Amino acid sequence: MNLNSGLEATNMLDEMMVLTAQNLSRMEVSDHYTVIKELGRGKYGQVILVIHRQRGTPMALKLLSKMQTKKQNFLYEYCVALSLSAHANIIGMFGIAFESAEHYGFLYEAALQRDLISIIKPREGVPEQAGKQCAKQLVSALEFIHSRGLVYRDVKPENVLLFGRDCQQIKLTDFGLTRPKGTMLKLVSGIIPYTAPELSYSRNGEGVPIDFTLDAWAFGVLLFCLMTGYFPFEKTLLSDPFFDDYVVWQETGNSEDLSRHWKKLTTEAMDMLSKLMALNPTERSPVGKALKYLDCSWRVDNWRAIEGLD
């Protein structure tokens, strides 16, 4: 089934949420699982590694506090993840969702090799071949999400889980921000490098209909991190001098003032990023266009000398 419209995606998820709510079981974690350790913690909940008591299967359990999470939001995130989990580069789900006295929870496959951020070396990034391997799989995952009428909206290394060394297999996780294409999104408060510039400027309270181009921007920023070990800028605001220099390059083609981190990149890699990260979302290339650059070198031969790492 190919869901090209956000409306179809919305209708499908609404139906899944109703059915899931009707069949949501009540239990305490300790009834069926042995807690091993915490894998991560966020604003609204935590992820813990558990072992199924009878089967001995290691699983990742996401727990969301009932005090801070609406039931509908929990059901939505679970159903989005479940609807996408058949893809090889998206985290697998066990189809188990429940509520306890204090939490909502669901289970998915555990990534015992950690996440992408754990292998990005500051000032270096990752080996070029590993970066390309990661890029190819991310394109596949994002194109699948887009084919379902959804915008992922959370491309960042922390959400890319490793299932093998050197990015042999990666999987996207965390679908709390994923929304159907066309959803109106207001100005975001926490502006970070992954935030597309069209979301960074005030519009008198008016929203912006989200599109797949948001993921293209964030994907470009992620590729820059993989290749350099740096962010291209801290914020997508002109008050950030590195972003201001990027805007000048985009508008004039003059790359002289770009930060030195860009100097490690080949002409082909810069061309790829300039298209994924076009300031005008209507001119942004889809994520799949990155595949045509896989046969090109992404880093110049003497990048270590440029960074003073020799």
N, C-alpha and C positions, 0 to 999 in steps of 0.2 A: 504494500500500500504506500503510495507516494503522496504525502500531504503537503501540497504547495502553498496552501493558504493558512494564515494564522487562525482564521475562523474555524476551519476544520480541526486544527490542532486543539483549539479551545474546547470545542464540542466533545472531541474524543477524551480529553483529560477530565472534563466535567463528569462524563459517564463513568470513567475509571474511579474517580474520587467517590462517587455515590456508592458504587459496588464495594470499594475498599472499606468505606465507613460502615457499611452494613455487616461486613465480615471481620471487623477489627477485634482481635482477641485481647483479653485482659490477662496479664500475668506479671510476675516479678522476674527480673533478670536471673536471679539466683535459682529460680525454679528449674531452669533448663540449661544454664550456661555457667561456666567457670570463668571469672574475670582474670585476665592475665596482666594487662597493663594498659595505660592510657596511650593512645596513638596521637591524639591531637585535641585541642580545645579551642572553641570559638566563642563568639559573643552570646550565642543562644544555646549552646550545648557542647557535647564532647563526643569523640570517637574512641572506643575502647576495643582492644583485642580480646575476644572471648573464645572459649572452646566449647562446642556442643557436648554436653555431658555424656550422651548415649553414643553418638557417632564419632566423637573425637575430632570433628572438623573445626579448624581455625576459621574464625569469621570476624569481620569488622562490624561493630555495632554502633550505630549513630543514635545517641540519646538527646532529645530536645526537651528542655524543661517546660512543663505545662504552665508554669508561672509566667514564662516569657514567650511562649509560642502558641499561636492560635491553632486549633485542630485543623482548620482548613489549610493553613500554610504547611503543616506537617504532611497532610494527605497529598497536597499538590506536589511537594518536593519528591515524595516517595513515588507517586504515579508517573512523574516525568522520568525519573531514574529508571523505573521499571519498564516504561515504554521504549526506552533507548538501549536497554542493557543487552540486546541481542548482538550488538556490533562488537567486533573483536577489539576495538580500541576504546570501548566505554566499559566502565566498571560493571561486573556481573552482579546481579541481584539474586537473593534466595527466595524472593516472593513472600517474605515474612515481615509483617508489620503488626505492631501491638501497642497497647498502652499499659503502663503500670500506675501505681498510685501517684507518682510524681513526674513521670516522663512519658513521651511518645518515643517509639523506637522502631528502627528497621535494620535489617542485616544485609551485608554485601560482602563480596570476596575481599580478603585481607591482602594488602600489598606489603609483603615483608621486606621488600627492598627499598622502602621509603618513597620519597617523591623527587621530582626533578630538581627542586631548589637545592637538594642535598648534594648534587654532583656539579652544580655550576660554580666553578672556582672564581672568586673575585679577581678582576683584571684579566682573566683568561677565558672564561666561558667553559665550553665542553669541546672535546675533539671534534673536528669538522664533520667526520663521518657519522659520529653519534648524533650531532645536531641535525644532519640531513635525515637520518633514520627517524628521529623524533618528529621532524617537520612532516615527513611523508605520512606518518601515522596520524598526526594531528589533523592534517588535511582530510584524511579519510573520515575521521570521527566528526569533524565539524561539518563536512559536506552531508554526512548522514543526518546530523541534527537539523541542518537547514532543510533537507529534503522532507523532514517531518513538519515543516512550518514553524520551527522554533529557532530562537536566537539564544545561544548559550550564555553570553554576557559575563563570563567569569574566567576567561583565558588567562592563566598565570601559572608559573612553575609549581606552586603549592598544590594545584589541582590536577597535576599530571603525575600519576602514580607509576612507579617502575616495577616491571615484572621480568627483569633480566638486566644484565650488565650492559653498559654503553647504549642504553635505550633500545635494546633488542625488541622489547615489547613495552609499550606504554599504554595507559588507559586514563581517560578523563573521568573525574569524579566531581561531586558537589554540584547539584542542579537547583539549588535554592534560588538563584537569580534568573534562571532560564525562563523566558516568556515567549508566548506566541508572537510571530512577526506582526507588526502593526500596533502592538500594545503601546499606549501613550505613556511615556516616561518623562517625568519632570527633571529639572536640573539636579544633578547629583551633588551631594554635599562634600563627600571625600574624594577630591580629584587626585588621581594617581596617574602614572605614565600610561596605564592600560585604558584610561578613560578617553574615549574619542572626543576630539575638540568640540564637536557639535553639542555635547552634553555638558560642556564646561562653562557656557556663557548663559547668563540670565535672560529669560524670555518673558518677563512679567508674569511668571506663574504658569505660562502655557507649556504643555507637554510636547515631546517630540515622538513621532511614531517610530518605534525601533525597527531596525533592519539588520540583515546579515552583515552589513558593512561594519557594524560595531565589533563583530568578531574578527573581521579582517584587520582592523586597526590593532586590536590587542594581540593578534597573532604576529603581526609585524614587530611589535615591541618585544614579544617573547623571543622571536628569532634574533633580534639585536642582542638581547641578553645572552642567548646561547653562543653567539659568535664573539662577543666582546667581554662578557662578565660585568657589564655595566648597564644601567638604564640609559636610553638616549636623552632623557630629561626627567625631572622629578614630577612636574605638573604640566598639563596641556593648557597653560595660561601664559600670556605674553609677559607676565611678571617673572617667569622663569627664563633666565637668559639663554639657556640651552634650547628651550623650545622656541624662543624668539629667533635664534639663529637657524633653527630647522625651518621655520616659516619662511625666512628669507630665501633659503635654498629652494624650497618648494615653489616659491613665487618667481624667483629670478633665475634659478639654475646655478647660482653662484655658491659653491660649497666651501669657499675659503674660510669662512668663519665657523664652520661646524666644529664641534669639539674633537679633540685628537682621537677619541675612540672610533670615530668614523673612518679614520685613516687606515685602520686595519682591514677595511672591507674593500673587496674588488669592485670594479665598475658594475659588474653584473649583480652583485649582492646589493649594492646601493640602488640600482635600478629596481630590483625586486621590492625592497623596502619602501622606496618612494611611491610605488604603486599601491602596495598594501596599506600604506599610511598616508595616502593622499588626503589633504586637508578637506577637500570637498568630497563628502561621502558618495556623491553620484559618480565621481571619477575613480573611486577606490576599486581596485581589482578584487575579484572573489578569491577566497583562500586557495582554491585549486590552481591558480596561476603560478603559485610558488613551485609547483612540480616541474615546470619547464626550466627552472634554474638549477635543478639537482645535479646536472652534468657539468655545471660551471664551478670554478673555484669560488668560495665565498670569502676567504681570507687571503690577503696578500702574503707572499712568501716570507717577507721579513717582518711580520707583525710583531714577533717577540722583541725585535730590536726597537721597533716603534714604541712599544710599551716599556722598554727598559728592563725586560725580563731575562735577557741573556746574561 
